[in-house]
Structure formats: structure tokens, C-alpha cells
Amino acid sequence: MGGDHLGQSYDSFAGGFAGTAFDTVSIDAVNGSTVSIRLHAVKADKNPAHYEEDHIVPLELGGAPLDPANLRPVPLAQAHADDRLEDSLHRAVCASTMTLAAAQAQITQAKSGEGNP
């Protein structure tokens, strides 16, 4: 990063990542010496009130209720988004438009890219 388009000093910009839990950078385009990137950073938040204990494979899709490998803390906003996908997959399994194994694989894949707090 050249720092020309940060809107602040580089030190101030870099210092903003001190409380970052994780981040990802992807390159959107390269045009000569200009590189357009996308930066996604998630701040570390240790307040338990901002999280929900989530089953990676939800109970309605056959997830193990007490298996520690199937549990993780998730920020509330992400938990609500996950709930919508879980409900959609549950409806598809009950309507026989998707197998249980396919639904379990899809939810596991979707949640694997979310990162951890």
C-alpha cells in the first residue's frame, strides 16, 4: 500500500488493526501500477453478550448437541444470518428437495469461511 489513498497516515491506518481478530485481503484488479484491493477485517470483541453459542451443524439438520467440535461462539449478527440459511436448508430437507447429507455439507462449508472471533 502506497498510503496515498488511505485518508490518514500509514501509522494511524496500521494502528487500527491492533484489535483485529482476523482479516483477508483480495485483489480486485490490476491496471498498470495500480492495484485495487478489498480488505475485510474483523475486530476482536471479547464481550460474551455480543455472541451466541452456535452449532456448526444445527440440531434440526442432525448436529450433535453437546459435541464441542460442533460448537463455536458467533457474533450475534452472523448467528442471525446463519439461522436464515439453516432454516432454508431444513425446509429443503423436509420437502425432500435436498438430502440431509447435502444440507449438512452445505452448512458446514458456509460456516467454514466465516472465521472465528
N, C-alpha and C positions, 0 to 999 in steps of 0.2 A: 504494500500500500504506500503510495507516494505521500499521502497526507494532504494533498491539495483539496480534496473534496470531503473532508471529514467534518467540517463545520466547527472544529475545535482543535486544540493542539494534539499532537500524536500521543504525548504522555497522558493527557486527560482521557483521550479515547481508550488507550490501553489500560489505564487505571480502572475504567468502568467494567473491566472483566474480572476484577479481583473476587467478586462473589458469584462467578459463573459456575453452574453445576456442569454444564456441557455446552458445546457449540459445534456447528457444522458450517462449512464454507463450500459453496458450489460455484463453478464458473458458468456464467450465463452466455458470455460472448467474448470473442477476442477480435479486435479491429485495430490492426497495426500495433501500436504500442499501448493501446487502451484495453484493459481487461475489465469487463463488467462481472461483478461477483454478487452473490446473495449470501448474507450472513444471518444465521439463526442461532441466537444464544438464549439459554435458559438460566435465569438467576437461581442460585441456591436459596431455598426457603426452608428453614428447619422448623417452622411453626406447625405442629401436628394438626391444628384446627383447619389448616388450608389443604389437607389431604384426606383421602378416603382409602381404606384398605380395599384393594381390588383383586378379584380372582382373574388371573390371566385367561383361563378357560372358565367362563361363567358357569354357575351351578346349573342354569337352565340348558346348558349345552354339555352337561356331563362332567364339569370340572370338579376336582377333588376339593371339598370344602375346607379341610384343615391341613392340606399338604403345603408346607412352607414354600416349596418350589412353585406353587400355583398362586402365591400371594405376593403383592407388592404395593407400596404406597404410591398413590397417583394424585396429582393436583386436581382439585375439585372440577375445574373446567374440563380437563381431559377426561375425568371419570364420566361426566355427563355426555360428552361426545362418544365415548366408548359404549355407554349404555344404549345409545341410539343404534349403533352397529350391532350390538349383542341382541337387542330386541328384533331387529330386522332379520338376523340370521336365525333366531329362534322361530320366528314366523315362517321362514322358508323351510326349515326342517319339519315343522308341524304340518305344513302344506304339502310335504313330500316333493318340493321342487329343488331340494338340496339334501345331500346325505349329511348325517351327523358328523362323519369324519371330515367332510369338505368344510363344514361350518367351523369345526374345531381348528382345522388348518388355517382357514382364512382369518379367524380372530387372533390366533397365535402370531401369524405373520403381521397383521396390522399393528398389534401391540409391541412387537419386537423392534419396530422402528421408532418408538416414542421416547426412548432414553429413560433414564432414571433420575429421580430428584437427588 
